[in-house]
Structure formats: structure tokens, C-alpha cells
Amino acid sequence: MAYREKYDTGRRLQVRVTCDAAKREMSPQRFFIGARKVEVNEVVDRWLEIDYGYFKVQADDGGTYILKHNALADDWEITLYDSGAYHDFQPISGTAKAYT
């Protein structure tokens, strides 16, 4: 197993990622956001480019993340996070107006 540790260098949300180095694509097994450990339950999708690899993962916190791996710099960042929470944006009673 390979362990990679990188640090925040700006606006990007860099993370530490533990991968299974035996797999050809370096699939992430877990990652750390600060001190918080997030386990990867499933790699839902992956797409690989020459310099970058993207991994869409379902995590043990119920969230969906897209992790980006920069192969040249050997660092990882979160490019998307979805909590999985359902948001029902209904108008508050009496405030919706119908226009004709």
C-alpha cells in the first residue's frame, strides 16, 4: 500500500489519500480531510487522463466525492462533494404567487 501526504497550498482542498498500489489505477481506499478519516466504500467511476486521474467515490460518511490525482505532482484534491442529503425546496406557505 502506498501512503501519500500533501499539504494545502491555496484554494484547492488537498487531501491525504491511501491507495492500493497493487491495482493499476491506484484506487483510493481512504482519505483524510484534516484529521478526519473518510473510508471509501466504493469507487463508482473513474476516468484517467495523461496527467490526471479522477475517482468518483461513495464514502462511509454518506457523501459522494470526486478525487483528482495529479500524477506529475503526485498530489490529490477534492474537486466535488455531495453530502447525499435531500433538499426539498418548497415555498413557505402563503408566499408563492401565481402569475397569469
Residue pairs with C-beta under 8 A, 6 or more apart in sequence:
1 18
1 19
1 20
1 21
1 29
2 18
2 19
2 21
2 26
3 16
3 18
4 16
4 17
4 18
4 19
4 74
4 75
4 76
5 16
6 14
6 15
6 16
6 74
6 75
6 76
7 14
8 14
12 77
13 33
13 77
13 78
14 75
14 76
14 77
15 31
15 32
15 33
15 67
15 76
15 77
15 78
16 31
16 32
16 76
17 28
17 30
17 31
17 32
17 67
17 69
17 76
18 28
18 29
18 30
18 31
19 26
19 27
19 28
19 29
20 26
20 27
20 29
25 46
25 48
25 53
26 53
26 69
27 40
27 43
27 46
27 55
28 40
28 43
28 55
28 57
28 67
28 76
29 39
29 40
30 37
30 38
30 39
30 40
31 37
31 38
31 40
31 65
31 67
31 76
32 38
33 78
38 59
38 60
38 61
38 63
38 65
39 59
39 60
40 57
40 58
40 59
40 60
41 57
41 58
41 59
41 60
42 57
42 58
43 55
43 56
43 57
44 56
44 57
44 58
44 64
45 55
45 56
46 53
46 54
46 55
46 56
47 53
47 54
48 54
51 70
51 71
51 72
52 68
52 69
52 70
52 71
53 68
53 69
53 71
54 66
54 67
54 68
54 69
54 79
55 66
55 67
55 69
56 64
56 65
56 66
57 64
57 65
57 66
57 67
58 64
59 65
62 83
62 84
63 81
63 82
63 83
63 84
64 80
64 81
64 82
64 84
65 78
65 80
65 81
65 82
66 78
66 79
66 80
67 76
67 77
67 78
67 79
68 76
68 77
68 78
68 79
69 75
69 76
70 76
70 77
